[in-house]
């Protein structure tokens, strides 16, 4: 993981759900970006977003393979 504040890497911060705004998935997302967003979806327990992201990841991987 990367951060502009190295001492924060690996730590967890609390947030209220109503303060979090999900951004639309960009069509130009790279596999690494999607994997990071999947981690975020898991941390926030957003099942619908997780399913959307894993489907997008599969599409990218299928496109790359063939």
KAQUIMO-V408146 format. One record per residue. N is the residue number from 1. PHI is phi in whole degrees, 0 to 359 (NA if undefined). OMEGA is omega as a letter, one per 30 degrees, with the letter a starting at -180 (999 if undefined). Layout:
BEGIN
n=N phi=PHI omega=OMEGA
n=N phi=PHI omega=OMEGA
END
This chain:
BEGIN
n=1 phi=NA omega=a
n=2 phi=235 omega=l
n=3 phi=204 omega=l
n=4 phi=282 omega=l
n=5 phi=235 omega=a
n=6 phi=305 omega=a
n=7 phi=289 omega=l
n=8 phi=272 omega=a
n=9 phi=300 omega=l
n=10 phi=89 omega=l
n=11 phi=263 omega=l
n=12 phi=244 omega=l
n=13 phi=241 omega=l
n=14 phi=271 omega=l
n=15 phi=214 omega=l
n=16 phi=277 omega=a
n=17 phi=306 omega=a
n=18 phi=290 omega=l
n=19 phi=268 omega=a
n=20 phi=263 omega=l
n=21 phi=243 omega=l
n=22 phi=283 omega=l
n=23 phi=269 omega=l
n=24 phi=294 omega=l
n=25 phi=290 omega=l
n=26 phi=281 omega=a
n=27 phi=290 omega=a
n=28 phi=264 omega=a
n=29 phi=297 omega=l
n=30 phi=265 omega=a
n=31 phi=304 omega=a
n=32 phi=298 omega=l
n=33 phi=295 omega=a
n=34 phi=295 omega=l
n=35 phi=298 omega=l
n=36 phi=294 omega=l
n=37 phi=292 omega=l
n=38 phi=297 omega=l
n=39 phi=301 omega=l
n=40 phi=294 omega=l
n=41 phi=298 omega=l
n=42 phi=293 omega=a
n=43 phi=297 omega=a
n=44 phi=268 omega=l
n=45 phi=57 omega=l
n=46 phi=264 omega=a
n=47 phi=297 omega=a
n=48 phi=298 omega=l
n=49 phi=293 omega=l
n=50 phi=302 omega=a
n=51 phi=296 omega=l
n=52 phi=300 omega=a
n=53 phi=292 omega=a
n=54 phi=293 omega=l
n=55 phi=294 omega=l
n=56 phi=295 omega=l
n=57 phi=298 omega=l
n=58 phi=297 omega=l
n=59 phi=299 omega=l
n=60 phi=297 omega=a
n=61 phi=293 omega=l
n=62 phi=295 omega=l
n=63 phi=296 omega=a
n=64 phi=293 omega=a
n=65 phi=278 omega=a
n=66 phi=200 omega=999
END
